[in-house]
Amino acid sequence: MGLVTCGVGISLDGYVAGRHQSAELPMGEGVDNRLHRWMFEQPEANKAEMDELTAAGAFIMGRNMFGPIRGPWDEPWRGWWGENPPYHGPVFVLTHYARMPLVMEGGTTFTFVTEGIAAALALATEAAGDAGVAIAGGAATINAYLGVDLIDELTLHLAPVTVGAGERLFDGLPSKDFVQVSARATELVTHLRYRLLRP
């Protein structure tokens, strides 16, 4: 069994998305690509970190990361990424509303899990084999797994911006201890990798 990892873009004040995410504002108000400029403006300088974001054997994400739909599914919605999402593997989407699996181009299949975070992790672990599982986001999903010590390594892609309000990492969590594994920076981002120290 591989590690359970998470890599997430984050602001200096701890936000991974702004308020009022929608189809027009996928990252919320006031964010646009400010947290992820490093991906678009410095792809070669940050290639290793970009590759790591989609290197796991399986992925877990919250419904809000999959799309802006709330309540029962609007079936035509197929995610933010077009017909060939970047995951190229199984993705398990946490939701309260059942939906049939969605098979996309390039090997990505979205499976919708209504039984909670433990069930999603069990499915993802089985699908990933030795390759490991990545918790893709958003903040509520990452916090849920961190809250019960189910993430082995956390990488923060820290952007030199503030957001002010929105979806914040670590909100409502008990105290946690981490050890820093690595750090690397450009002028647009500092990549900080931590390993969780379990009690």
C-alpha positions as CSV (number, residue, x, y, z in Angstrom):
1,M,0.0,0.0,0.0
2,G,1.3,3.4,-1.0
3,L,1.2,6.7,0.9
4,V,-1.9,8.9,1.2
5,T,-0.7,12.3,0.0
6,C,-2.2,15.7,-0.6
7,G,-0.8,18.6,-2.6
8,V,-2.7,21.9,-2.6
9,G,-2.2,25.5,-3.6
10,I,-2.7,27.8,-0.7
11,S,-2.5,31.6,0.1
12,L,-0.3,33.2,2.8
13,D,-3.5,33.5,5.0
14,G,-4.4,29.8,4.6
15,Y,-7.1,29.8,1.9
16,V,-7.3,27.3,-1.0
17,A,-10.3,29.0,-2.6
18,G,-12.3,32.2,-2.2
19,R,-15.9,32.7,-1.3
20,H,-18.9,32.0,-3.6
21,Q,-17.4,29.4,-6.0
22,S,-19.5,29.1,-9.1
23,A,-19.3,28.0,-12.8
24,E,-18.0,31.5,-13.6
25,L,-15.6,31.7,-10.6
26,P,-14.3,28.1,-10.1
27,M,-11.8,29.3,-7.4
28,G,-14.2,31.8,-5.8
29,E,-14.2,35.5,-5.6
30,G,-10.9,37.3,-5.8
31,V,-8.8,34.2,-6.6
32,D,-8.8,33.6,-10.4
33,N,-5.3,32.0,-11.0
34,R,-3.5,33.9,-8.2
35,L,-2.9,30.7,-6.2
36,H,-1.7,28.8,-9.3
37,R,0.3,31.3,-11.4
38,W,3.3,29.1,-10.9
39,M,1.7,26.4,-13.0
40,F,1.0,28.6,-15.9
41,E,3.9,31.1,-15.8
42,Q,6.7,28.8,-14.6
43,P,5.7,25.3,-15.8
44,E,9.3,24.1,-16.5
45,A,10.7,25.5,-13.2
46,N,7.9,23.7,-11.3
47,K,7.5,20.6,-13.4
48,A,8.3,18.1,-10.7
49,E,5.7,19.5,-8.4
50,M,3.1,19.7,-11.2
51,D,3.7,16.1,-12.2
52,E,3.3,15.0,-8.5
53,L,-0.2,16.4,-8.5
54,T,-1.4,13.7,-10.8
55,A,1.1,10.9,-10.1
56,A,-1.0,8.9,-7.6
57,G,-2.7,5.6,-8.5
58,A,-6.1,7.0,-7.4
59,F,-7.6,10.3,-6.3
60,I,-10.3,11.5,-3.9
61,M,-12.0,14.9,-4.2
62,G,-15.0,16.6,-2.7
63,R,-18.1,17.4,-4.7
64,N,-17.3,21.1,-4.7
65,M,-14.0,20.4,-6.4
66,F,-15.7,18.4,-9.1
67,G,-18.1,21.1,-9.9
68,P,-20.4,24.0,-8.9
69,I,-23.6,21.9,-8.7
70,R,-25.3,21.7,-5.3
71,G,-28.1,19.4,-4.4
72,P,-29.2,16.7,-6.8
73,W,-27.0,16.2,-9.8
74,D,-27.3,18.1,-13.0
75,E,-26.3,15.0,-15.1
76,P,-24.8,16.8,-18.0
77,W,-22.0,18.3,-15.8
78,R,-18.8,16.4,-16.4
79,G,-16.3,18.3,-14.4
80,W,-14.1,21.4,-14.9
81,W,-11.4,19.7,-17.0
82,G,-13.2,18.8,-20.3
83,E,-13.4,15.3,-21.8
84,N,-9.8,14.4,-20.9
85,P,-9.2,15.3,-17.3
86,P,-5.5,15.3,-16.0
87,Y,-5.9,12.4,-13.6
88,H,-5.8,9.5,-16.0
89,G,-6.9,7.1,-13.3
90,P,-9.8,6.4,-10.9
91,V,-11.2,9.5,-9.0
92,F,-13.6,9.0,-6.1
93,V,-15.9,12.0,-5.6
94,L,-17.5,12.5,-2.1
95,T,-21.1,13.4,-2.4
96,H,-24.5,13.0,-0.7
97,Y,-26.2,12.3,-4.0
98,A,-25.8,9.1,-5.9
99,R,-24.7,9.2,-9.5
100,M,-23.5,6.5,-12.0
101,P,-19.7,6.4,-12.7
102,L,-18.5,8.8,-15.3
103,V,-16.0,7.4,-17.8
104,M,-13.8,10.0,-19.5
105,E,-11.1,10.0,-22.1
106,G,-7.5,9.3,-21.1
107,G,-8.3,6.7,-18.4
108,T,-10.1,8.9,-15.9
109,T,-13.3,7.5,-14.3
110,F,-15.2,9.5,-11.7
111,T,-16.9,7.3,-9.2
112,F,-19.4,9.0,-6.8
113,V,-19.2,7.8,-3.2
114,T,-22.1,8.5,-0.8
115,E,-20.8,6.5,2.2
116,G,-18.2,9.0,3.5
117,I,-14.5,9.5,3.7
118,A,-13.5,6.0,5.0
119,A,-15.4,4.3,2.2
120,A,-13.9,6.5,-0.4
121,L,-10.4,5.9,1.0
122,A,-11.0,2.1,1.0
123,L,-12.1,2.2,-2.6
124,A,-9.2,4.4,-3.7
125,T,-6.6,2.3,-1.8
126,E,-7.9,-0.8,-3.5
127,A,-7.8,0.9,-6.9
128,A,-4.4,2.4,-6.4
129,G,-2.5,-0.7,-5.3
130,D,1.0,0.2,-4.4
131,A,0.9,3.5,-6.3
132,G,-0.7,5.5,-3.4
133,V,-3.8,7.7,-3.1
134,A,-3.9,11.5,-3.4
135,I,-6.5,13.7,-1.7
136,A,-7.1,16.3,-4.4
137,G,-9.2,18.8,-2.5
138,G,-11.0,21.0,-1.7
139,A,-10.4,22.4,1.7
140,A,-13.3,20.6,3.4
141,T,-12.2,17.2,2.0
142,I,-8.6,17.8,3.0
143,N,-9.6,18.9,6.5
144,A,-11.8,15.8,6.9
145,Y,-8.9,13.5,6.2
146,L,-6.4,15.5,8.2
147,G,-8.9,15.6,11.1
148,V,-8.7,11.8,11.5
149,D,-4.9,11.5,10.7
150,L,-5.4,9.8,7.3
151,I,-3.0,11.9,5.2
152,D,0.7,10.7,5.4
153,E,2.3,13.6,3.5
154,L,1.0,17.1,2.9
155,T,2.5,19.5,0.3
156,L,1.6,23.1,0.4
157,H,2.2,25.1,-2.7
158,L,2.3,28.5,-0.9
159,A,1.6,31.5,-3.2
160,P,2.7,35.0,-2.1
161,V,-0.9,36.4,-2.0
162,T,-3.7,36.8,0.5
163,V,-7.3,35.9,-0.2
164,G,-9.1,37.2,2.9
165,A,-12.0,34.8,3.1
166,G,-13.2,31.6,1.6
167,E,-12.3,27.9,2.0
168,R,-9.5,27.6,4.5
169,L,-7.1,24.8,5.3
170,F,-7.0,23.5,8.9
171,D,-10.2,25.3,10.0
172,G,-11.7,23.5,13.0
173,L,-9.0,20.9,13.3
174,P,-7.3,19.9,16.5
175,S,-3.6,20.6,17.0
176,K,-1.3,18.6,14.7
177,D,2.4,18.1,14.5
178,F,4.3,17.7,11.2
179,V,8.0,17.3,10.3
180,Q,9.2,19.2,7.2
181,V,10.5,16.9,4.5
182,S,11.5,19.4,1.9
183,A,11.2,23.0,0.8
184,R,11.9,24.7,-2.6
185,A,10.9,28.1,-3.9
186,T,10.6,30.3,-6.9
187,E,9.4,33.9,-6.8
188,L,5.8,32.7,-7.5
189,V,5.6,29.7,-5.1
190,T,7.2,28.0,-2.2
191,H,6.7,24.2,-2.2
192,L,6.6,22.9,1.4
193,R,6.3,19.1,2.0
194,Y,5.4,17.8,5.5
195,R,5.0,14.4,7.0
196,L,2.2,14.0,9.6
197,L,3.5,12.9,13.1
198,R,0.7,10.6,14.4
199,P,0.1,10.4,18.2
